[in-house]
Amino acid sequence: MEKKLSVQVEKLMKDGGADLFAILPIADTVTAESGYQPSDVLPGAKFVIVYGVRQFEFPRLGIVEDGGLHQGMVEYTANFFIVANLLDHLAYRTACLINDHGYQALPINSGPPYDGRKLRGLVSHKYMAELAGLTERGISGVTISERFGPRIRIGCIITNAALTPLTHDKPHLCDPDKCDDACIKACPVNAISRTKLDLNACDRFNEIIITSGPLKTRCGRCLYSCPVGKAT
Protein backbone atom coordinates (compact mmCIF):
# COMPACT_ATOMS: atom_id res chain seq x y z
CA MET A 1 0.00 0.00 0.00
CA GLU A 2 2.73 2.48 0.97
CA LYS A 3 4.65 1.86 -2.26
CA LYS A 4 1.53 2.23 -4.38
CA LEU A 5 0.58 5.54 -2.77
CA SER A 6 4.17 6.81 -3.04
CA VAL A 7 4.19 6.05 -6.76
CA GLN A 8 0.85 7.84 -7.20
CA VAL A 9 2.09 10.89 -5.32
CA GLU A 10 5.29 11.11 -7.36
CA LYS A 11 3.42 10.68 -10.64
CA LEU A 12 0.89 13.39 -9.74
CA MET A 13 3.68 15.75 -8.79
CA LYS A 14 5.81 15.18 -11.87
CA ASP A 15 2.86 15.18 -14.28
CA GLY A 16 1.82 18.48 -12.74
CA GLY A 17 5.20 20.15 -13.30
CA ALA A 18 7.48 19.23 -10.40
CA ASP A 19 11.14 19.02 -11.48
CA LEU A 20 12.53 17.76 -8.14
CA PHE A 21 10.92 15.24 -5.80
CA ALA A 22 11.70 13.50 -2.51
CA ILE A 23 9.93 11.80 0.38
CA LEU A 24 11.73 12.69 3.61
CA PRO A 25 11.19 10.62 6.79
CA ILE A 26 10.16 12.75 9.74
CA ALA A 27 13.05 11.33 11.78
CA ASP A 28 15.43 13.12 9.40
CA THR A 29 13.92 16.54 10.22
CA VAL A 30 14.69 16.69 13.95
CA THR A 31 17.61 19.07 13.34
CA ALA A 32 15.18 21.78 12.24
CA GLU A 33 14.67 24.61 14.72
CA SER A 34 12.34 23.78 17.58
CA GLY A 35 8.87 25.17 16.92
CA TYR A 36 9.43 25.00 13.16
CA GLN A 37 9.80 21.26 12.76
CA PRO A 38 7.24 19.48 10.59
CA SER A 39 6.05 17.47 13.60
CA ASP A 40 5.34 20.76 15.41
CA VAL A 41 2.96 21.72 12.62
CA LEU A 42 1.35 18.28 12.22
CA PRO A 43 1.71 16.08 15.31
CA GLY A 44 2.04 12.44 14.35
CA ALA A 45 3.59 13.26 10.98
CA LYS A 46 5.65 10.52 9.35
CA PHE A 47 6.97 12.12 6.16
CA VAL A 48 7.59 15.41 4.39
CA ILE A 49 7.01 15.39 0.65
CA VAL A 50 9.53 17.85 -0.81
CA TYR A 51 9.38 19.03 -4.40
CA GLY A 52 10.73 21.78 -6.60
CA VAL A 53 9.68 23.72 -9.69
CA ARG A 54 12.16 25.47 -11.93
CA GLN A 55 12.40 29.16 -12.66
CA PHE A 56 13.86 30.52 -15.86
CA GLU A 57 16.84 32.67 -16.74
CA PHE A 58 16.10 36.33 -17.38
CA PRO A 59 18.98 37.99 -19.28
CA ARG A 60 17.79 41.54 -18.61
CA LEU A 61 18.52 41.06 -14.89
CA GLY A 62 22.14 41.58 -15.88
CA ILE A 63 21.52 45.11 -17.19
CA VAL A 64 22.14 47.63 -14.40
CA GLU A 65 20.76 51.12 -14.88
CA ASP A 66 21.79 54.47 -13.41
CA GLY A 67 21.12 54.53 -9.69
CA GLY A 68 21.97 50.88 -9.21
CA LEU A 69 18.62 49.46 -10.26
CA HIS A 70 18.41 46.85 -12.97
CA GLN A 71 16.11 45.71 -15.72
CA GLY A 72 14.29 42.39 -15.90
CA MET A 73 12.62 42.60 -12.50
CA VAL A 74 9.09 42.63 -13.92
CA GLU A 75 9.43 39.37 -15.85
CA TYR A 76 11.40 37.76 -13.02
CA THR A 77 8.78 38.77 -10.44
CA ALA A 78 5.96 37.46 -12.63
CA ASN A 79 7.70 34.08 -12.90
CA PHE A 80 8.41 34.12 -9.17
CA PHE A 81 4.70 34.27 -8.35
CA ILE A 82 3.62 31.95 -11.17
CA VAL A 83 5.88 29.27 -9.71
CA ALA A 84 4.58 29.94 -6.18
CA ASN A 85 1.03 29.41 -7.41
CA LEU A 86 2.03 26.18 -9.16
CA LEU A 87 3.72 24.91 -6.01
CA ASP A 88 0.59 25.57 -3.96
CA HIS A 89 -1.66 24.04 -6.62
CA LEU A 90 0.45 20.87 -6.69
CA ALA A 91 0.42 20.71 -2.90
CA TYR A 92 -3.36 21.01 -2.74
CA ARG A 93 -3.98 18.34 -5.37
CA THR A 94 -1.49 15.97 -3.75
CA ALA A 95 -2.95 16.55 -0.28
CA CYS A 96 -6.39 15.69 -1.67
CA LEU A 97 -5.01 12.42 -3.06
CA ILE A 98 -3.50 11.53 0.31
CA ASN A 99 -6.72 12.47 2.12
CA ASP A 100 -8.67 10.19 -0.22
CA HIS A 101 -6.49 7.32 1.02
CA GLY A 102 -7.50 8.05 4.60
CA TYR A 103 -4.48 10.04 5.83
CA GLN A 104 -3.83 13.61 6.94
CA ALA A 105 -1.84 15.91 4.69
CA LEU A 106 -0.92 19.53 5.35
CA PRO A 107 0.36 21.64 2.43
CA ILE A 108 2.82 24.34 3.52
CA ASN A 109 2.20 27.52 1.55
CA SER A 110 4.94 28.77 -0.75
CA GLY A 111 4.06 32.44 -0.37
CA PRO A 112 2.26 34.72 2.10
CA PRO A 113 1.27 34.66 4.86
CA TYR A 114 4.57 34.34 6.68
CA ASP A 115 6.28 35.94 9.67
CA GLY A 116 7.45 39.30 8.36
CA ARG A 117 9.55 40.00 11.45
CA LYS A 118 11.52 36.77 11.45
CA LEU A 119 11.24 36.43 7.65
CA ARG A 120 10.23 32.80 7.79
CA GLY A 121 7.25 30.50 7.29
CA LEU A 122 5.85 27.59 9.28
CA VAL A 123 8.57 25.25 8.01
CA SER A 124 11.73 26.00 6.03
CA HIS A 125 11.20 24.67 2.51
CA LYS A 126 14.89 25.22 1.82
CA TYR A 127 16.03 23.21 4.81
CA MET A 128 13.69 20.33 4.00
CA ALA A 129 15.08 20.25 0.44
CA GLU A 130 18.62 20.18 1.79
CA LEU A 131 17.82 17.36 4.22
CA ALA A 132 16.26 15.41 1.35
CA GLY A 133 19.41 15.87 -0.76
CA LEU A 134 17.65 17.88 -3.47
CA THR A 135 19.58 21.11 -3.00
CA GLU A 136 22.39 22.89 -1.17
CA ARG A 137 22.21 26.30 0.53
CA GLY A 138 24.45 28.85 -1.13
CA ILE A 139 26.17 31.78 0.60
CA SER A 140 23.46 34.05 -0.82
CA GLY A 141 20.87 32.14 1.23
CA VAL A 142 19.13 30.72 -1.83
CA THR A 143 18.88 26.99 -2.33
CA ILE A 144 20.84 25.55 -5.26
CA SER A 145 20.01 22.49 -7.35
CA GLU A 146 22.38 20.68 -9.67
CA ARG A 147 20.24 21.04 -12.79
CA PHE A 148 18.74 24.51 -12.34
CA GLY A 149 21.15 26.16 -9.93
CA PRO A 150 19.33 28.64 -7.65
CA ARG A 151 16.56 29.05 -10.25
CA ILE A 152 14.30 26.68 -8.34
CA ARG A 153 11.52 27.08 -5.77
CA ILE A 154 10.57 24.49 -3.18
CA GLY A 155 7.30 23.26 -1.71
CA CYS A 156 6.48 20.84 1.12
CA ILE A 157 3.59 18.69 2.28
CA ILE A 158 3.59 17.17 5.77
CA THR A 159 1.67 13.92 6.15
CA ASN A 160 1.06 10.94 8.41
CA ALA A 161 0.59 8.71 5.37
CA ALA A 162 2.46 5.42 5.07
CA LEU A 163 4.93 6.19 2.28
CA THR A 164 8.22 4.84 0.96
CA PRO A 165 11.22 7.12 1.69
CA LEU A 166 12.98 8.65 -1.31
CA THR A 167 16.01 10.81 -0.59
CA HIS A 168 19.16 11.74 -2.51
CA ASP A 169 22.85 12.38 -1.95
CA LYS A 170 23.38 16.01 -1.02
CA PRO A 171 25.03 17.98 -3.84
CA HIS A 172 28.05 20.23 -3.33
CA LEU A 173 27.53 23.15 -5.69
CA CYS A 174 28.29 26.53 -4.10
CA ASP A 175 31.96 27.43 -4.66
CA PRO A 176 32.68 31.16 -4.20
CA ASP A 177 36.31 30.68 -5.23
CA LYS A 178 35.28 29.09 -8.53
CA CYS A 179 32.68 31.74 -9.41
CA ASP A 180 34.73 34.65 -8.01
CA ASP A 181 32.04 35.67 -5.50
CA ALA A 182 29.45 36.20 -8.24
CA CYS A 183 26.42 36.70 -5.98
CA ILE A 184 28.36 38.92 -3.56
CA LYS A 185 29.33 41.26 -6.39
CA ALA A 186 25.84 41.19 -7.93
CA CYS A 187 23.89 42.14 -4.79
CA PRO A 188 22.79 45.79 -5.08
CA VAL A 189 22.64 46.32 -1.29
CA ASN A 190 25.74 44.39 -0.19
CA ALA A 191 23.61 41.94 1.78
CA ILE A 192 25.82 38.94 0.95
CA SER A 193 29.28 38.01 2.20
CA ARG A 194 31.06 34.70 2.65
CA THR A 195 30.38 34.75 6.38
CA LYS A 196 27.11 36.63 6.83
CA LEU A 197 23.78 37.22 5.09
CA ASP A 198 21.79 40.38 5.88
CA LEU A 199 18.23 39.20 5.27
CA ASN A 200 16.75 42.49 6.46
CA ALA A 201 18.71 44.49 3.90
CA CYS A 202 17.59 42.10 1.16
CA ASP A 203 13.95 42.24 2.31
CA ARG A 204 13.96 46.05 2.56
CA PHE A 205 15.32 46.35 -0.98
CA ASN A 206 12.64 44.00 -2.34
CA GLU A 207 9.69 45.25 -0.32
CA ILE A 208 10.36 48.98 -0.10
CA ILE A 209 13.03 50.33 -2.43
CA ILE A 210 12.12 48.59 -5.70
CA THR A 211 8.43 48.01 -4.97
CA SER A 212 5.84 50.59 -5.95
CA GLY A 213 2.09 50.20 -5.63
CA PRO A 214 0.50 46.76 -5.27
CA LEU A 215 3.17 44.96 -7.31
CA LYS A 216 5.68 43.35 -4.94
CA THR A 217 8.75 43.44 -7.15
CA ARG A 218 11.58 40.97 -6.63
CA CYS A 219 15.27 41.59 -7.36
CA GLY A 220 16.67 38.25 -8.52
CA ARG A 221 20.25 39.42 -9.02
CA CYS A 222 21.80 36.68 -6.88
CA LEU A 223 19.91 34.04 -8.87
CA TYR A 224 20.90 35.62 -12.16
CA SER A 225 24.59 35.81 -11.27
CA CYS A 226 25.04 32.22 -10.05
CA PRO A 227 26.71 30.09 -12.75
CA VAL A 228 25.41 26.75 -11.42
CA GLY A 229 22.87 25.18 -13.75
CA LYS A 230 22.93 27.98 -16.32
CA ALA A 231 21.93 26.89 -19.80
CA THR A 232 24.38 29.29 -21.41
C-alpha positions in Angstrom: 0.0 0.0 0.0 2.7 2.5 1.0 4.7 1.9 -2.3 1.5 2.2 -4.4 0.6 5.5 -2.8 4.2 6.8 -3.0 4.2 6.1 -6.8 0.9 7.8 -7.2 2.1 10.9 -5.3 5.3 11.1 -7.4 3.4 10.7 -10.6 0.9 13.4 -9.7 3.7 15.8 -8.8 5.8 15.2 -11.9 2.9 15.2 -14.3 1.8 18.5 -12.7 5.2 20.1 -13.3 7.5 19.2 -10.4 11.1 19.0 -11.5 12.5 17.8 -8.1 10.9 15.2 -5.8 11.7 13.5 -2.5 9.9 11.8 0.4 11.7 12.7 3.6 11.2 10.6 6.8 10.2 12.8 9.7 13.0 11.3 11.8 15.4 13.1 9.4 13.9 16.5 10.2 14.7 16.7 13.9 17.6 19.1 13.3 15.2 21.8 12.2 14.7 24.6 14.7 12.3 23.8 17.6 8.9 25.2 16.9 9.4 25.0 13.2 9.8 21.3 12.8 7.2 19.5 10.6 6.0 17.5 13.6 5.3 20.8 15.4 3.0 21.7 12.6 1.4 18.3 12.2 1.7 16.1 15.3 2.0 12.4 14.3 3.6 13.3 11.0 5.6 10.5 9.4 7.0 12.1 6.2 7.6 15.4 4.4 7.0 15.4 0.7 9.5 17.8 -0.8 9.4 19.0 -4.4 10.7 21.8 -6.6 9.7 23.7 -9.7 12.2 25.5 -11.9 12.4 29.2 -12.7 13.9 30.5 -15.9 16.8 32.7 -16.7 16.1 36.3 -17.4 19.0 38.0 -19.3 17.8 41.5 -18.6 18.5 41.1 -14.9 22.1 41.6 -15.9 21.5 45.1 -17.2 22.1 47.6 -14.4 20.8 51.1 -14.9 21.8 54.5 -13.4 21.1 54.5 -9.7 22.0 50.9 -9.2 18.6 49.5 -10.3 18.4 46.8 -13.0 16.1 45.7 -15.7 14.3 42.4 -15.9 12.6 42.6 -12.5 9.1 42.6 -13.9 9.4 39.4 -15.9 11.4 37.8 -13.0 8.8 38.8 -10.4 6.0 37.5 -12.6 7.7 34.1 -12.9 8.4 34.1 -9.2 4.7 34.3 -8.4 3.6 31.9 -11.2 5.9 29.3 -9.7 4.6 29.9 -6.2 1.0 29.4 -7.4 2.0 26.2 -9.2 3.7 24.9 -6.0 0.6 25.6 -4.0 -1.7 24.0 -6.6 0.4 20.9 -6.7 0.4 20.7 -2.9 -3.4 21.0 -2.7 -4.0 18.3 -5.4 -1.5 16.0 -3.7 -2.9 16.5 -0.3 -6.4 15.7 -1.7 -5.0 12.4 -3.1 -3.5 11.5 0.3 -6.7 12.5 2.1 -8.7 10.2 -0.2 -6.5 7.3 1.0 -7.5 8.1 4.6 -4.5 10.0 5.8 -3.8 13.6 6.9 -1.8 15.9 4.7 -0.9 19.5 5.4 0.4 21.6 2.4 2.8 24.3 3.5 2.2 27.5 1.6 4.9 28.8 -0.7 4.1 32.4 -0.4 2.3 34.7 2.1 1.3 34.7 4.9 4.6 34.3 6.7 6.3 35.9 9.7 7.4 39.3 8.4 9.6 40.0 11.5 11.5 36.8 11.5 11.2 36.4 7.7 10.2 32.8 7.8 7.3 30.5 7.3 5.8 27.6 9.3 8.6 25.2 8.0 11.7 26.0 6.0 11.2 24.7 2.5 14.9 25.2 1.8 16.0 23.2 4.8 13.7 20.3 4.0 15.1 20.2 0.4 18.6 20.2 1.8 17.8 17.4 4.2 16.3 15.4 1.3 19.4 15.9 -0.8 17.7 17.9 -3.5 19.6 21.1 -3.0 22.4 22.9 -1.2 22.2 26.3 0.5 24.4 28.9 -1.1 26.2 31.8 0.6 23.5 34.0 -0.8 20.9 32.1 1.2 19.1 30.7 -1.8 18.9 27.0 -2.3 20.8 25.5 -5.3 20.0 22.5 -7.4 22.4 20.7 -9.7 20.2 21.0 -12.8 18.7 24.5 -12.3 21.2 26.2 -9.9 19.3 28.6 -7.7 16.6 29.1 -10.2 14.3 26.7 -8.3 11.5 27.1 -5.8 10.6 24.5 -3.2 7.3 23.3 -1.7 6.5 20.8 1.1 3.6 18.7 2.3 3.6 17.2 5.8 1.7 13.9 6.2 1.1 10.9 8.4 0.6 8.7 5.4 2.5 5.4 5.1 4.9 6.2 2.3 8.2 4.8 1.0 11.2 7.1 1.7 13.0 8.7 -1.3 16.0 10.8 -0.6 19.2 11.7 -2.5 22.8 12.4 -2.0 23.4 16.0 -1.0 25.0 18.0 -3.8 28.1 20.2 -3.3 27.5 23.1 -5.7 28.3 26.5 -4.1 32.0 27.4 -4.7 32.7 31.2 -4.2 36.3 30.7 -5.2 35.3 29.1 -8.5 32.7 31.7 -9.4 34.7 34.7 -8.0 32.0 35.7 -5.5 29.5 36.2 -8.2 26.4 36.7 -6.0 28.4 38.9 -3.6 29.3 41.3 -6.4 25.8 41.2 -7.9 23.9 42.1 -4.8 22.8 45.8 -5.1 22.6 46.3 -1.3 25.7 44.4 -0.2 23.6 41.9 1.8 25.8 38.9 0.9 29.3 38.0 2.2 31.1 34.7 2.7 30.4 34.8 6.4 27.1 36.6 6.8 23.8 37.2 5.1 21.8 40.4 5.9 18.2 39.2 5.3 16.7 42.5 6.5 18.7 44.5 3.9 17.6 42.1 1.2 14.0 42.2 2.3 14.0 46.0 2.6 15.3 46.4 -1.0 12.6 44.0 -2.3 9.7 45.3 -0.3 10.4 49.0 -0.1 13.0 50.3 -2.4 12.1 48.6 -5.7 8.4 48.0 -5.0 5.8 50.6 -5.9 2.1 50.2 -5.6 0.5 46.8 -5.3 3.2 45.0 -7.3 5.7 43.4 -4.9 8.8 43.4 -7.1 11.6 41.0 -6.6 15.3 41.6 -7.4 16.7 38.3 -8.5 20.3 39.4 -9.0 21.8 36.7 -6.9 19.9 34.0 -8.9 20.9 35.6 -12.2 24.6 35.8 -11.3 25.0 32.2 -10.1 26.7 30.1 -12.8 25.4 26.7 -11.4 22.9 25.2 -13.7 22.9 28.0 -16.3 21.9 26.9 -19.8 24.4 29.3 -21.4 
